[in-house]
Amino acid sequence: MAAPGSAPASRSRTGSVARTAVRVLLGAFLLLAGVGHLTFARAEFQAQVPPWLPLDPDLVVFASGIVELALGLALLVAPRRVRPLVGTVVAAFFVAVFPGNIAQWAEGRDGFGLDTDAARAIRLLFQPLLVVAALWSTGGWAAIRRRIRDRRR
């Protein structure tokens, strides 16, 4: 029998498996994207660097690739106690690169097969889902809520 106010064990295990699966998928996605930044998709990623950014697009792609490799690896191997922090940093990274995705849509630049305004707009809808997935799968969302609750006390 579950303790009062706690989830039944079966639901808890299912939730844990789902969170782990999402975290591992995000980690693998970031590792693949990081490798792509540094190798086979470098030009495609440069299409996402806004022209108003006062940095060399190749430098931005290279640096973001290194960051993606580090974040992907952290999602896969970080100990449970630091996963909420990792998830929060990954979510912040997804927020930080969002202006590049908006610029690609607003300026009609092709990249990754996104060659219509509709395709680029649909892609924008998925960025908030990545933020939520990073926070949910690592416990970052719950950690943020706890901090807010503790500050109110």
C-alpha positions in Angstrom: 0.0 0.0 0.0 1.3 3.4 -0.9 1.9 6.1 1.7 -0.8 8.8 2.0 -0.2 11.4 -0.7 2.3 9.3 -2.7 1.8 7.8 -6.1 1.2 4.0 -6.3 4.4 2.1 -7.0 3.4 1.0 -10.5 2.7 4.6 -11.6 5.9 5.8 -10.0 8.0 3.2 -11.8 6.2 4.0 -15.1 6.9 7.7 -14.6 10.5 7.0 -13.8 10.9 4.9 -16.9 9.3 7.6 -19.1 11.4 10.3 -17.6 14.6 8.2 -18.1 13.6 7.5 -21.7 13.0 11.2 -22.5 16.2 12.2 -20.8 18.2 9.6 -22.7 16.6 10.6 -26.0 17.4 14.3 -25.3 20.9 13.4 -24.5 21.3 11.3 -27.6 19.7 14.1 -29.7 22.1 16.7 -28.3 25.1 14.4 -28.9 24.1 13.9 -32.5 23.4 17.6 -33.0 26.8 18.5 -31.4 28.6 16.1 -33.8 26.6 17.6 -36.7 27.7 21.1 -35.6 31.3 20.1 -35.8 31.1 17.9 -38.9 28.4 16.9 -41.5 25.8 19.6 -40.8 28.0 22.6 -40.2 26.6 24.7 -43.1 23.0 23.8 -42.2 23.5 25.0 -38.7 25.1 28.3 -39.9 21.7 29.0 -41.6 20.3 29.4 -38.0 22.8 31.9 -36.8 21.1 35.3 -37.0 23.0 37.8 -39.3 22.6 40.5 -36.6 24.7 38.4 -34.1 28.1 40.2 -34.1 30.1 36.9 -34.2 31.5 34.7 -36.9 28.7 32.2 -37.7 31.2 29.3 -37.9 32.5 30.2 -34.4 28.9 30.2 -33.1 28.2 26.8 -34.7 31.5 25.4 -33.4 30.9 26.7 -29.9 27.3 25.6 -29.7 28.4 22.2 -31.0 30.8 21.8 -28.1 28.1 22.9 -25.6 25.6 20.4 -27.1 28.1 17.6 -26.7 28.7 18.5 -23.1 25.0 18.9 -22.3 24.1 15.6 -24.1 26.8 13.8 -22.2 25.7 15.4 -18.9 22.1 14.2 -19.6 23.3 10.7 -20.0 25.8 10.3 -17.2 25.1 13.0 -14.5 24.4 11.5 -11.1 20.8 11.8 -10.0 21.5 14.5 -7.4 22.7 17.0 -10.2 20.2 16.1 -12.9 17.8 18.9 -11.9 20.6 21.4 -12.5 21.6 19.7 -15.8 18.0 19.8 -16.9 17.7 23.5 -16.0 20.9 24.3 -18.0 19.7 22.3 -21.0 16.4 24.1 -20.9 18.2 27.5 -20.7 20.3 26.4 -23.7 17.1 25.6 -25.7 15.8 29.1 -24.8 19.1 30.7 -25.7 19.1 29.2 -29.2 15.5 30.0 -29.9 16.2 33.5 -31.3 18.3 31.8 -34.1 15.3 29.6 -34.9 13.0 32.7 -35.0 15.5 34.5 -37.2 15.6 31.6 -39.6 11.8 31.7 -39.9 11.5 35.5 -40.0 14.2 35.8 -42.7 13.1 32.8 -44.7 16.5 31.1 -44.6 16.5 27.4 -45.6 18.2 24.8 -43.5 17.6 21.1 -42.6 14.9 20.8 -45.3 13.0 23.7 -43.8 12.4 25.5 -47.0 8.9 27.0 -46.4 7.6 29.5 -43.9 5.1 26.9 -42.7 7.9 24.3 -42.1 10.0 26.8 -40.2 7.0 28.0 -38.2 6.0 24.4 -37.2 9.6 23.8 -36.0 9.2 26.9 -33.7 6.4 25.1 -31.9 8.6 22.3 -30.9 11.2 24.4 -29.1 9.0 24.9 -26.0 8.4 21.2 -25.9 12.2 20.6 -25.7 12.4 23.1 -22.8 9.6 21.2 -20.9 11.1 17.8 -21.7 14.5 18.9 -20.4 13.0 20.1 -17.1 10.5 17.3 -16.7 12.9 14.4 -17.5 15.6 15.5 -15.1 13.5 16.7 -12.1 14.4 20.3 -12.9 10.8 21.4 -13.0 10.1 20.0 -9.5 13.4 21.5 -8.2 12.3 25.0 -9.5 8.9 24.6 -7.9 10.5 23.6 -4.6 12.8 26.6 -4.6 9.9 29.0 -5.3 7.8 27.3 -2.6 10.7 27.5 -0.1 11.3 31.2 -0.8 7.7 32.0 -0.1 7.9 30.5 3.4 
